[in-house]
């Protein structure tokens, strides 16, 4: 049961990464993928080492929050530079 949920979450996340051009939606896609991975870690270690899995998931969540904070700050900076958060508009910002 959990394997299907993990597969669906990771698939939706990759779809957001591939199909969307909005930077905020890309960050949401990364968030969905990380939630699927957290569910995979917890469901994969259910009977035996649940405490280790919980510690690992908490570590993943902390790293995820740091990545999202840096990503959102980059989105805000890119918006101030080009007045858009579409990825296609950033090809002229080569430097």
N, C-alpha and C positions, 0 to 999 in steps of 0.2 A: 504494500500500500504506500509506504513512504517513498519507495523507489520511483513510483509514478509521479508523485508530487515533486520530488527532487528533479526529475527529468523535465517536467513541465516548467518549473521555475527557471532552470538553467536555459531551457529553450526560449522562453519568453525574454530572458535577459539578453541572450545572444541576438534575438530578433530585434530588440531595441538598439543594440549596438550596430547592427548591420543596416537596418532599414531607415533609421532616423538620422536627421542631420542637425537636430537641435542639441546643443551641448548639455542642457539640463536633462533632457531625456536620455542622453548617453550616460550621465551620472546615475540616473534612476535605473537604467539597465545594469550597470555595475552593482548597484545595491541589490537588485533582484538576484543576480548571480551569486553574490556573497551570501544572501539568505538561503539560497538553495544549497550552497556548500555547507553552511552551518547545520542545516537540517540533515544533510548527508552524514556529517560527522556524528551528530547526536544519534541518529537512527542506526548507524553502522556499529556503534559501540554500546548499544543498549544493554545487553545482558551482562557484559563483563566489566568493562572499565568506564563506567559512566562519569566518575569524578574527573578522570583525565580528559575525557571528551568535553566536559563542561568547562574546564580550565582552558582548553584549546579554543573553544567557541568564544569564551570571554575575551581571549587574546585577539581572535579574528575580529570581533566587534570593535575593540579598541583601535586596531589598525584601520578598520573600515571607516571609523569616525574621523581619523586623521586624514585619510585619503579623500573623504568627502569634503572636509573643511578646506583642504588645499585645492581640490577641484572646483569648489564653488568660488573660492577667491580668484582662481584663474578665469572662471566664467565672468565674474564681475569686472575683472581687469580687461578682458577681451571685449566686453560690452562697452566699456568706456573708450576703448581704442577705435572700434569700428561701428558702434551703434547697432550691432546685430550679434546674435549668438548662433548664427548659422555657420556650419563648418566650411561651407563652400566660399564664404566671404573672406576667409583667412588665408587664402592662397597668395594674396598680394602683400601679406605681412612678412614675407621672407626677409631675413636680415642677416 
